[in-house]
């Protein structure tokens, strides 16, 4: 399923089209992956509508890819054909800059993204850099593993950067694929921390309470207690402004998003310095994920157990999955099942 051009999903609900492409050939340091499943992420909406546009067209989207290695390029070590692997948003980085050397490869100036700068997983096969695929643990199925590679991993990174300690009250704005996984991680890593959820959708609020949140309210609600940290997983600006007012002095807001939608930008005009930013409150953004983030998230999956709520679609229904994600019509994560002879 390929994207031919930037488009507006409100005017064009079928931005992807079926196209037959040659099976790619892995070059030196690359592997060919036969795709089994690929998660559907809000970042794909950002790519389609041009907020983080693909480097070239046509583009095969998809960066939560699970499959098996079926062919090795030259100079590949440590991977065998038949290995089950995952490919996330980080397609490659230079490996030489100061960010890469410090393990912050997500900040590399030569960062390339899967499904944006190189073909991704909305297809039967894809080529990946051998150094940037991650092994998948036994016991975590293909469908369950797919959302962990982005929604789970970026949720883990957000939680890590929130700086909370066990017992600190935590807020989550938005409760989709990433939010519900963060809640499960908190329950395992910080068992005494109470989680407060802000979501515009009643179904999301009810889902949060079912999973163990102590409170759930509207996006603009005031939390019952002041929060040490808030993780924002929404595509909009308004929840950012609303979250700041709920922080304790010295609290931190972590924005878990690649891009924010411009149509809501006027909400920033509502920022009030004394209420929202004074008393040493912090705002921190997330810049993608590292391989270590994905590996740690997958390790957690086997311990928690970290099983995402998932709805599956055949590859040919990728457009419908994207629209449902955009409209937030159903809860949890969405995953494409890749079948032969599409």
N, C-alpha and C positions, 0 to 999 in steps of 0.2 A: 504494500500500500504506500504510494508515493505522494508527496506534496510537490505540486508544480510551481506554486507562486504564493506570495503573501495574500491573505484574503480575510474578510470579515465574516466570522462564523454566524453572525446574526443574519447576514444576507446570503451566505453560502454554507448551508449545513452539511455539505459533502465535500470538504476540501481535499480529501485523499481519494486517489483512484487506483484501481488494480492495474499493475503493469508487470509484464514478464521481463525479468532481467537475467543476464547470465550469472551462473553461480560464480562468485568471486574466487580468485586464486590468492592464497596467502603469500606474501613476500617474506623477505628475511625478517625474523623476529616476530612474525605474525602467525595466528592460528585461524583456521576456518571453523566456525561454530554452526552446527545445525540447531536452529532455534526451536525450543519447545514451548516457551511462554515469554510474554513481554508485558510488563506493567504499563499502564496508561497514566501519565503524570500531567499535572497542571502546566508544567513547563512546555509540554507539547502545544498547549493552547497559546502560550507566549510565542512560540516559534511560528505557528500558523498565522497569528495576527501581527507578527512583526516586532514584538517587544524584545525578543532576542532571536533575530532572524537567522536562518541557515546560511552557511557560507556559500552554498551553491545550490542550484536546482537541476533536475528534480532531486529531492532529498527523501531518504527513507528514515522516518522518525523512530523514536523508541530507545530508551536508555535504562530500562530495568529488565535486562535480558538474561534468560536462563536457557542453557542448551548443553550440547555435548560437542567436544572437540572431534572433528572428523578428518582433519588434515593439518599437518605441521609445515610451516615454512622453514627455511634454512635458519640455523643458529638458535633454534628454540630449545631451551633446556628446562627440565623440571616439570614438563607437561607431556602427557601421553594422549594418543588418540583414545577416545572413549571416556576421558575425564569429563565430569559434569562441572560446569563453570558458570560464573555470573559475570556480566559486564554492566558497569554502572555509568553514570554521567561523565566520569573522568575517562576519556578515551586514551589520552596520553599527556605527558608533560616532559619538559626537557631533561630532567634528572641532574642538571648541572648548576642551576642557579641557587642562590642562598635559600629561597623558599623550599625548593625540592630537597636540599641537603638537610634542612631542619624538619623534614616530614610534613611540611605545609605545601605539598605539591598542588593543592587546589588553588593556591595563590600564584602559581607559576605564570609568568607573562606569556609563555608559549602553550598554556593550557588549551587542549582541544576537547570538545564535548561530543559524546556519542549521540548520533541522531541529529546533530547540528553542524558539526565540522567534518563528520565522517558518517557513512551509512550506519543506521542503527538496527533495531530488532523487529520492526514491523514487516517482517519478511521471513522466508524459510531459512535463509543462510545469511551470515554476516562474517566479515573478517574483523578480528580484534588484535590489538597489540598483546603479545604473550605476557609481557611484564605487568599488564594492567587488568588481566582477568583474575578473578578470585575463586578459589575452590569452594564448592558447596558441601556442607556437612551432610552426612547420611541422617535420615530422619526428618529433614526439612524438604518437603515436596517442591516440585517445580513451580506450581501455582503460588504456594505460600512464600517461596523464596523471592519471587520477582519483586513484590513491593518493598521487601527488606533492603534491596539494593539502592533505593533512592529514598522513598518515604521513610523507611526505617532508619537508614544510615544518616540521612540529614536530620532526622528527629534525634538520633543519638548525639550527633555533633551539636545540635542546638542545646540539648540537655547538658552536655559537657561544658559548653560555653556560658550557660546560665550561671554557673558558679554556685549552685545551691548545695546545701549540706542536708543531711538527713534531718527531717523535722521542719525545714523551711517551707512555708506555704508557696505553692507554685500555681500560676495561672496559665491556661491554654486558650488562645483565641482561635476559633475555627476548630472543627473536630472531624476532619476527613481522614484520608489515608495516613498522613503523618501523625496527626494529633492522637488518634486512638492507639497508635503504636507507642508514642511517647508515654501515654498514661500507663501502659503495661510495663514499660521499662522503669518508670518511677516506682511502681509498686514493688518491683524486685530490688532495685538499687537503693531506693530511699523509702523503706517501708513506713516510716513515721511521717512522711510528707503528705499533706493533704492537697488535693488537686481541685482547682476551681476552673470551670469551663465556661467560656463565653462563645455563643454561637447564635446565628440569626435563625437557624432552622430548628423547629421544635423536635423533629426526629433526631437531629444530632444531639440536642440537649438530653433527650431521653436515653439515647445510646450511651452518652457519657456517664450518666447516673447508673445505668446497668453495669457498666464496666468498673465502677468504683469511685467516680468523682464524688466529692462530698457536697458539691453545689454546682448548679448549671443555670446560667441566665442569658438574657439577650446580650448582643454585642456591645450595647451602650450601657449595660447595667453597672451598678457599683457593687464590687465584691463585698461579702460580709466582713472580711478582714483585709488589711493591707498585705500585699504580696511581696515576697523577696525577689521573685523573678516572674516574668511572663514570657512565654514563647508564642509568637504570632505566626500562624501557618496560613493566613488568608492572602488572597491576591489584591486586597483593597487597602487604601490608606486609612480609612476611618477607624478600623480596629486598633491601629497603631496609636492614634491620638487617645482613644478611649482607654487603652491599656496603661498608658503612662500615669493617668490619674489614680490608678489602683496600686501603684508601686509604693513600697515603704521608702523612706529616705535611704539613699544608697542602693536602692534596688536596680535591677537590670532588665531591660526589655531586649529580647533576642528575636530578630526578624528572620524567619525561616522562609525565604522566597528569593527566587532568582530575579524577578521583576515585579513591580506593582502596576496595576492598571491605571492609566492616565485619567479615566473618566471620573475617578473619585479623588483626584488630587486636591480639589478645593477644600477637602477636609483638613488639610494641613494648616489652613488659615485659622483653624480653631485652636491651634496650640496656644496655651497660656503659660508663660514662662514660670510664674510663681507656683502654679498648680501642677504643671506637667513635667517640668524639667529641673526646677530648683531642688536644693537639698541633695545634690550629687547623684541624681538619677542618671543611669547610663542607657545608651541605645547601641546595640551591637548587631551587625548583619552577619549572615551566613554566606560564605562563598563556596558553594558546591561541597563535595566530600572528597576525602582521601581514600586510598585503598585500605588503610588501617581502619577507618570508620566503617567500611563495609565488612571487613573481616571481624571486627569486634561485634558488630550488630548480628552477624551470622552466628558467632559464638554464643551470644546472649539468647538467640532463638532456640538453641538446644537446651538452655538452662531454665528459661522462664516458665513455660515455653512461650515464645513470642510468635503467636499465630495470628496473622492479620485477618480481619473480616474481608472476604473477597467475593466479587461478582465476576464471572468469566464471560467472555464473548469470543466467537470465532473471529479470525483475522479479518474476514470480509465485512464484519460489523464494526470495524475500527471507528468509522464516522459516528455511529450511534453511541459507542462508548465515550467518545470525546464530548459529544453533546450532553450526555447524561452527567459527565463529570463537570462540564461547564454550568449546567443547571442545578447541580447538586441534588438530583432527583432521588438518589439512593445512597445509603451510607456505605462507609468502608472504601476499600481499594478496588480498582478495576484492572483486569488482566486479560490480555488476548491469548487465546490458545492457537498455536501455529500448527496447521494441519498440512499434510502433503497435497500436492496438486491443487493449489488454490485456484 
